[in-house]
Every structure is written in C-alpha cells, then in structure tokens.
Amino acid sequence: EVQLVESGGGLVQPGRSLRLSCAASGFTFDDYAMHWVRQAPGKGLEWVSGISWNSGSIGYADSVKGRFTISRDNAKNSLYLQMNSLRAEDTALYYCAKDLTAAAGTSIVFDYWGQGTLVTVSS
Amino acid sequence: DIQMTQSPSSLSASVGDRVTITCRASQSISSYLNWYQQKPGKAPKLLIYAASSLQSGVPSRFSGSGSGTDFTLTISSLQPEDFATYYCQQSYSTGFTFGPGTKVDIK
C-alpha cells in the first residue's frame, strides 16, 4: 500500500524558514517523480514544485520560485521542501504527491497524496 | 500560466442523477487534462487522467472526454459517496494549474 506521510509544518513568522518532509513507502520511490501541492484554507489546489526520479529535472510555481527548494533522498525514501522567506500567502496545507508515471517519464498527474501538513505564516 | 475555469461552481443533484461538469483551458492543452475528487478534510483522489483514462479502482460511472480547450467529467448515476468537490488540472505546461473546483451537494 502506497503511503505518503508529511511532517514539518507549523506556525512561523513572516520572513522565516521551514522545512517540510515526506516519508514514502509501499512503492519503489526512486522510480517516480514527486511533487508538492498546496491548498490554502477553504481554497483550491496549487502545484508548488516537482522533482524527477533522479533530481535531474526540477520545477517551481512562479509564486515560490527563488524562495522554495525541493529535494529528495532516494536512499531514505524521502522528499523535502525547504521554504525560505515565508509570506502570509504561503499559509496552506501542503500535500506530498506521487507522479503517475514511472522511470524517465513525468506526467504531472498525481495518483497518490499524503494527508498534508499545515503551514501557517503569521506574526 | 494556462488558466483553467470550471462550470458550474456548484450544483445540487439527487442520487441517481447524471451529472456533467465542464472544464475549459485558456489555450489548447491537447489531452493533458486530469480530474480529481476531494471530500472535506481529505486529500484529493485521482479519477481521470489524460482526459479520458479511468484511474485504477475508480468506478466506471465516472468518465471524461474532450481535447484542446474543452473537457467534461460525467458521473452517469450519482451515488451518495460522490458528493464532493471536483477539480480539473492541466498537465500540459508549467504551472500545471487546477480549476477552481465544482462542489456537488445533495439536492
């Protein structure tokens, strides 16, 4: 059974940093691209960032480019999101999501999701 | 970024009804269109990918169609567990944007 468990969320002041983690199990982690998708309270979904299976291809939404850094450790079956210079508009539930397509492909289709970790940016 | 719109934003329907939700892209996205279902307090669930491919384990009452800029999600006979919010998402170009959602509730 595929499981994605996010952690690292919390209350943080504007301008500060936070690092999210996602522990994956139940599938061959290093075969798949992985993504972060967020949802502000009561709002819709926004793709934040994605990383290919070998970290060779990385992408970011314009809203976080230059502030957030995605990474992965295939030996630890883990995905990370380093969030710097946080703003109030970054307040959201952050989901870790698995890409549908294995190996060299990246479909940007999210077939499994974690339950999310809440990030609140407020003074 | 490509803008995604959905209509209606909400609808009320009864069990057994046929329900159709429309998603429109601001430019052609070929068939790079996916549909998700989200229930309150839960993570989204993939229903349809590549416009019309049914994700494994999803009931066959769900179907998708369309290409280019106009797409539809159809639920052929609404079941009690289908009351939820539905999102479309384009996987054609960076931004990989979602639609604003369509909430389906009980009439």
Boltz contact constraints between the chains, C-beta under 6 A:
constraints:
  - contact:
      token1: [A, 44]
      token2: [B, 98]
      max_distance: 6.0
  - contact:
      token1: [A, 44]
      token2: [B, 100]
      max_distance: 6.0
  - contact:
      token1: [A, 44]
      token2: [B, 101]
      max_distance: 6.0
  - contact:
      token1: [A, 45]
      token2: [B, 87]
      max_distance: 6.0
  - contact:
      token1: [A, 45]
      token2: [B, 98]
      max_distance: 6.0
  - contact:
      token1: [A, 47]
      token2: [B, 96]
      max_distance: 6.0
  - contact:
      token1: [A, 59]
      token2: [B, 94]
      max_distance: 6.0
  - contact:
      token1: [A, 95]
      token2: [B, 43]
      max_distance: 6.0
  - contact:
      token1: [A, 108]
      token2: [B, 91]
      max_distance: 6.0
  - contact:
      token1: [A, 108]
      token2: [B, 96]
      max_distance: 6.0
  - contact:
      token1: [A, 109]
      token2: [B, 34]
      max_distance: 6.0
  - contact:
      token1: [A, 109]
      token2: [B, 49]
      max_distance: 6.0
  - contact:
      token1: [A, 109]
      token2: [B, 91]
      max_distance: 6.0
  - contact:
      token1: [A, 111]
      token2: [B, 46]
      max_distance: 6.0
  - contact:
      token1: [A, 113]
      token2: [B, 43]
      max_distance: 6.0
  - contact:
      token1: [A, 113]
      token2: [B, 44]
      max_distance: 6.0
  - contact:
      token1: [A, 115]
      token2: [B, 43]
      max_distance: 6.0
